[in-house]
Amino acid sequence: MEKPNIFVVSFSNLQGVYYAGQVVQGNVTVELIDTMKMRGIHLQFEGSAYVHWTERHTTGSGDNRHTVTYHYSAEEQYFHQDILLAGRWKQQSGENIHLPAGRHTFPFEFQLPPQLPSSFEGEYGYVRYTAKGIIDKPWKFNHETKRMFTVICILDLNQDQNARIPAQCAKSKTLCCWCCASGPISANFSIDRQGYVPGEAIILKAEIDNQSNRRIKSSSVKMTMVTIYHAIRKSRTSSRVVARLMHGKIQKGGHDYWNGDQLVIPPLPPSLLVGCNIIDIGYIVQLEVTPSGPSFDLDIPLPVIIGTIPLQSVLAQHPPTAPPVGAPMIMPNPAGAPQPDTGAQHSPAGAPLPGSEAPPAYPPALPSYEECVFGKDGTKEEGENEKHLQEDNSYAPVYTYYDWGNKPSAPPS
């Protein structure tokens, strides 16, 4: 079967990251060795979410005992639109076209709907946005190419009252040793607020008092992303550690203090996954105290909110660096004041939206866009769900990241 030598979708925004409501622009490039007969070439834009997992259950007894696999799934679609680039649609009458040998470039643009959830790749589901090029050939298999892109849903921490509120909790537990109870292990844990953006450091404060008759092996603080996947008949929760800090041993009768340790937030999707009805995302930071010997840990979880636009009180502490001579300075917009017309599209914080034609913003006050901490490990489906396979194996979602010079915390293990 004759194939194009090159058939690719490329975006004007090289990072392929957009906000809802923006215009996606780019080109479809086709390079042919020989003339190819076709009905036409079209580009299919699609945004959708999909959830799927399986569970095995044993039923019956004796000779009738057997294991059954149950599938749980759900999906929702945000948009599906075809753009004709050359020729005609399949359902239209008319002559086929003969695309001559050589390289051909077809420009396109597509405006995203105004409300969309952020791109997400998880253990049991995803939110994906794709542009699929199709060469429609009469009486033969079509040629297809797919390119994925990232959509970021803005979550402004300044609009969430809880983002400014501190969180604190104290707990204790008594360790039992045979028939005797020891003294308690006590801990209190606090953070000065609940709202952060990727690149920020969470300032940790904790005090651990070991009045038990055992040594404490270690204490740690980890940040966990908790994802809930909603199928039609059931929900499933998955947890993944995104960052961790460790402290060492605490002897009997000893103390340990976390006094300003910094847990740096890696590139992550914003909390809630606003706009998606079948996947929810939340984050917690948790102090874990691990005693030696057989015993459960002492755990103290605190909620955190991950946004895309930082609190103005935080942003004020990170003025932008000086741009090169002659370059326009693009500052954040704390009060909603009009921005100067630089030819760029802007986010509510005043940062130029990705894909804008204006010169890039300068760190550290404005965000860059970094690959998700989990990398290219999206959902893998098989069998009847093969149509959902991710064809762009080089793709990983990217998210806003504020490079404020914080040293990254230990990666998830």
N, C-alpha and C positions, 0 to 999 in steps of 0.2 A: 504493500500500500504506500503510495506516495505520501511523503510527509513534508511539512515546511522545515527548512533548515533552522529557522529561528521563528518562534511564536511566543512572545512575552508581553505581559502587562507591566508598565512602569508608571510610577507616580511622580508628578512634579516635585512634591515634597518627598525627598529621598528617604526620610525615616518612616514614611507611611503612617503618620499619626495625626489624627484629626479630632476636633470637637464636634458634637452634634450641631447641625445647622450649617456647617462649613461646606464649601464646594470642593469635591475631590476632582482634581485635574490630572491628566497624564496622557500617555500614548499607548496604543497597541501596535507593536512592530511585528511584521510578517516578512520573512525572507524566504524566497522560493528559488529552487534550482531550475525548475521548469514551470511553464504555464499551468495553472491549476483552475479547473472548472468548479464552480461553487454557486450556491444560491446567494450567499452573502456572508458577511462577518458581523457578529454582534457581540456586545459586552453585557454580561448579566451581573448586576449588583444585588447582593443579598446580605441581610443582617438577621441573625436568628440565635436562639438559645436552645440547648438540648441537654437533657439529663437522662442518664441510663445506668442501671446497675442490676446485678443478678444476685439472687439468694437461693441457697439449696436447703430444702426441708425434707425430712424423712417422715413418711406417713405409713400407716398400716402396721401390722404385726405378723410374726411368723413368716410363712411363705408369701404373704401379701405385702411384706415390708419392702418399700422402695423409696428412692430419692427423686424428688421433683425439683426442677430448676424454675424459679419464678423470675420473670423480667419485669422491672419497674422502669417506667420512662415517662417523659413529658417533653414537649417542645413548644416554642412560640416564635412567631416570625415578626420582625419589625419593619422590614421592607423587602420587596422583590421587584426589580425593574430591569427591563432589557433596553439597551440602546443600540440601534442599528448604525453600524459604521460604514458599511458598503453593501451594495447589492439590494436584495429584497428579503422579506420575511418568508418563512416556509409556507405559510397559509396564503400568501399573496400569489396571484398569477403573474406571469411575465417571464422574460428570458433569464437564463442563468448568465452569470458573468464569468469571464476568463481573466484571472489575475495573472499578468505576465511575470516572468522570472525577474528577480531582483528584490530589493528591499523596499517595503512600503510601510509608511507610518500613518496611523489614523489617530488624530487627537480626540479626546473625550473630556467631558465634565459631567459631574453628577452631584446634585445638592442633597446632603444628608438631611433626614427629618430632624426637627428641632429637639426632640426628646428621645434619647437613646441611652441604654445602660453601657457601662464601660466594658471593653473587651476583657475576657477572663478565660483562663484555661485551668481546669481543676481535675480532681481525681475521678469524679463521676459526672462531669458536665462541663459546659463551656458557653460563652457568648462569643460569637465569631462574626466577622465582617469580611466579605470576599468580593473580589471582582474576577469573574470568569469569562475569558475570551473564547468564543466558539466560531470555528469555520464550518458553516453548514453546507454539507456536500450532498448532492442528490444521489440516492441509491448507494451510498457508501457510508462508512462510519465517519462521524464528525471528528475534527481535531479540536482539542480543548486545552486551555492553559488556565491556571488559577493563581491568583495573587491575593494574599490576605493583608489587611491593614488594621491598625488599631484605632479605636474610638475611645476617648476619655470623657466620662461624665463629670462635670464640675461639681465638687463638693466644697463649698466655702465654709471654713470653720467659723468665720465671723457670724454666720447665720444660725449657729447651733449654740444655745446657751450653755449646754453641758460641757462644751469644749474648754471653757475657762475655769470650770469648777474642779478643785482638787479631789483626789480620791484617796481614801485611807481605810485600813482594816487591821484589826489585831485578833490573834487567835492563840490558843495554847492547847496542848494535848499531853496526856500522861501515858508514859510507856509502862507496860506491864512486863515483868520478868518472873516467870513461873507463877508463884502465888503472891508475889510481893509487887506492889506498885511503887514506882520511883517518883521522884519529883517531876514537875512539868517541864516541857519545852515550850517557851513562849516566844512570840515574834509579833512585831508590828511593822507595817509596810505602807509606804505612802508615795504618791507622785503629786507634783504641784498643780497639775491640770490634766485634762483628759484628751485634748485635741492636739494632734500633731500632723505633720506632713513628712513624706519620705525624705530622708537626708537630715532631719532633726534628731537630736539626742534627747531621750527621756531621762531626766535626772531622778535617780533612784535613792530613796532613803529607807533604811530598815534597821531594826535592832533585834538581835536574836539572843535569848537568854537560855542557856542549857543548864537547868537544875536537875536533870535526870542523872541516873547512874550509868549512862552510856556516853560514849564519844559520838559526836555528830560527824559523819563522813564529809559532808559538804553542804553548802547552800548555793542556790543558783536563782537567777531571774531569767525567765524566758518570755519571749513574745510569741504568741500563737495566733494564727489565722483560723477561725472556726467558720466552716462553710456548711450550710444546710441546703441540701438538694431536695426539691419537692417533686415527686412523681404524682401520678393521678391518684393512686391509692395509699401512698406511703411517703414518708420523708426519711432522709438519712443524713447523719452528721459526720463530717470529716474534719480532723484537726491537723495542722502542719506548723511546726516550729519555724519561725522566720529569723530569729536572732536569739543569742543566749550569752549570759555572763556567768562566771563561776567564782565562788570563794571557797577556801579550803576548810580544814578540820576545825572543830570547836571541842575542846576538852570538857570533861565533866566539871560543872560549876563555872564554865567559861562564857564569854560573850563574844559576839561579832557584830560589827557595824558596817552598813552600807551608807556611806556619807558622801553622796554626790556622784556615785558611779554613773557612767553614761551608756545607755543602751541605744545605739544608733539604728534608725529605722531604714531598712533597705527599700528599693523600688517595689511598690505593692499597689494592688487595685484599691480604690477608695472604699470605705466602709459602706455597707448596706446593699451595694450593687443596685442603686436606684434605677427603676425602670424595668427591672427583670422580676417576674413574678414566680419563677421556679428555682432561683438560686439566691440565697441570702449570705452576706459576708459580715463577720464581726471580728473584733480583735480584743485580746486580753494580754496584760502582762501579769506574770505570776511568780511570786516568791515560793521556792520549794526548799524545805529543810529536810535533809535525808539522814536519819539516825543510822547508826551501825546496828547490825543484827536484824532479826525479823520484826518488821514494823512498817506501817504505812507512813509516807511523808506527811509533813505538815505543810499544807498548801494554802496560799493566800492570793486569790486572783483579783485583779482590778481591771475595769473596762477602760479601753482607749478607743478614740475615734481617729481614723486616718482619712485626711482630706486631701484636696488638691491645691487649695489656697490657704496659706497660713494665717494665723491670727495677726492682726495689724500690730499688736504689741510686740510680737516676735519679729515681724518683718522690719519694724523700725530699728531693731538691733543689728540689722545686716544691710547697711547701705550698699548700693552697687559700686563696683570698682569703676575706675575711669575708663571710658571707651577710647579707642584710637582717635587721633585728631581728625575732626570732620565727620565722625560717625554720630548719628542721632542718639540721644539718650532716651531710652524708653523706660519710664518709671512705673512702679505699681500705682494703683489708683484707689487710695483708702476710702475716699468719701464719695465715690461715684462721679467725680468731676469729669467733664469732657476731656478726652485725650487729644493731643495735637494730631493733625492729619499727616501721618507718615506714609500712607499708602498701605498700611498693614491692618489686618483684622486683629481685634484684641479680645482677650478673655476678660471676664468681670474684674479680675485683679489688675488689669492693665497690661499684662504680659502678652506679647504677640502670639496669636494662635498658630499652631504648627501648620505649615503650608502657606503662610503669609509671604508676600513678596518683599517685605521690608527687611533690612539688615537684622541679624539675630540679636537677641538680648544678651547682655553681658553678665556673667556670674559675679558674685554669688547671690545677688538678690532675686534674680528671676530663675525659673526652673529650666533644667534640661529635661531630656526624655531618655530614661534608661531602661534597659531590658529587665523584665521581672526577675526577682531573686531566684525563682524556680527554673528559669531558663526555658529551653525548648522541650518541655515534657508534658505536652498537652494530652487531652483525653484520647485514648485509642479505642476504637470500636471495631467490631468484627461481625461476620455473618450477615444477618439481615440489616444491620446498621451500617453497612459498608459505604453507603452513600454519604455518610457523615465523616469519612476519613479526612484528615488534614493532609492535603496534597502538597502544601508548601512546607517542606520539612525544615526549612531554615527559619521559620517564623517563631517568634515569641512576642507576647504583648509587651509594650513599653509603657511606662507611667511617668508622671511628673516626679522630678527629683531635684531637691534644693541642695546644691553643693556648697555647704557652709563650712567645709574644712573639718568635719567630724570624722574621726577614724572609724571605719565600719566595725561593728561588733562581729563576734564569731558567727560564721554562716551556719545555717541549719545542718544538723548531722543526719 
